[in-house]
Amino acid sequence: METRGRKKKTKEQKRLEGTLRADRDSRSLSADMTMPIAPSFLDEDEFKIWSRLAPRLNKRGVLSYDDADSFGWFCVALNRLIYAKRECTNDVYLFQKWFAIYDKLGAKFGYTPADRASLKIDSPKKDDPLDALLKRRSG
């Protein structure tokens, strides 16, 4: 689905251009970025998918503790999609159904490059020595 209008600038881009305003751009949700525990409803194959993908997404800042159930359902959908591809070669409807669910949930976690571009993720703030020096000099 396309978004309308001009593409929003990231906070980093606004900061570099000097147009970052604290009153407009300081509102953001802070998520608990600890590695989430896999939900109990995952079976063995779904847990393998979780174990393979979750650490990478958590490291990227996409998967937080609050997203555990949603990502669990993504793992279920991916597992069912793999099953439908292997076992139900004649049942196109079943494959399309699970692919639609997989695609919709995958977009929330930036599973394709296009989906990653649309995610709004604040990168962890690193202490920049140049910024600290400029703040001290400006007063």
N, C-alpha and C positions, 0 to 999 in steps of 0.2 A: 504494500500500500504506500502510495506517495504522500509525503507531507506537503502542505501548501505553503506558499510564501518563501521568503528568504531563509536560508539555513542559519540557525543561531550560532553565534560565535562562542567558543569555549571560554572559560574564565582565564585560562592561560593566554589565549589569543588577545583577550581584552587587556590583560595585565601588560603584555608586551607592547600593545598599541597605546597604553596610557588611558584607556577609557573604562577601566574597572571601577565601579562605584560600590562602596561598602553598603549603602542603603538598599541597593537593588540586587546585588550579587552575593550577599552573604548568606542568604537563605538556602540551606541545603540540609538534607537528611543525613544523619550520621548513622551508619549501619555497623553492627557488631561484626567485624571482619574475621573473627576467629573461625577456624575450620569447622563447618557444621558436621553433626553426626548424621549418618545415613538413617533415613526413616525406617521403622520396623516393618513396613508393608512391602519392602523390596524382597524379591526372591533372590536366589543365588546368582543367576545371570544378570539381573538388574543391579545387584550389588557390585558385580564385577565392572559394569559400565560406570557406576557411581565412583568406584575406587580409581578408575582410569581417568575420568574427566574432572571430578570435583576438585582435586588439588590444583590443577592448572587454572581452573576458573576462579578459585579462591585467591590464588596468587596474583591473577590479573585484576582482582578487585571487582569481579562480576558476581561471584557467589558469596553471599553472607550467611550468617547464622539464621536469619529470618527467611531465607529462600530455600531452606532444606526440603520442605514438602513439595514446593513447586518443581524443584530440580529432581526430586524423587519421581514425580509423575512424568517428567521428561525422560528419565531413565526407563520407566515402564513403557512409555510410548516407543522409544527407540528399540527396546527389546522385542516388543510386539511387532514392530515394523520389520525387524530382522527375521522374526519367525514367519511373518506373512510372505516375505520375499522367498524364504527357503521352502516352506511347506505348502503354501496355498498359491501355487503358480497360476491356477485357473481362476482364482477369486480376485479379480481386479478391484472390486468394490472394497473388500477388506483392506487391501494394500493402500488404496487411496484414502480410506478413512484414517488409518494409523499414520499415514504420511502427513495428512492435514494437521493432525494433533501434534505430531513431532515437529512439524514446521512452525506451527504457532508458538509452541512452548520454547523451541530452539531460538526463536527471534528474541525472546525475553532475556536470553543468556548470551546473545551475540555469537551464535553458532556459525554463521556465515560471515564473510567479510562485509557484505552490505549491512547485515544486522549489527555488527560491531561498530560500524560507522555511525549508526543512529543511537547507540547507547550514550547516556549522559553519565559518565563516571568521573568523579573528582579524584585526581591522582593524589597520592599521599603527599602532604606538604613536607618538603625537605628544607632544612635550614640552609639558606643561601648566604654565604659570607658577604657577598657584594650587597645584597639587600640590607643586611644588618649594618654595614658600613654607611650606606646611603641614609638610613634612618637616623643613625647617630649624628651624621653631619648636618642633616636638615633640621634637627632640633628635637 
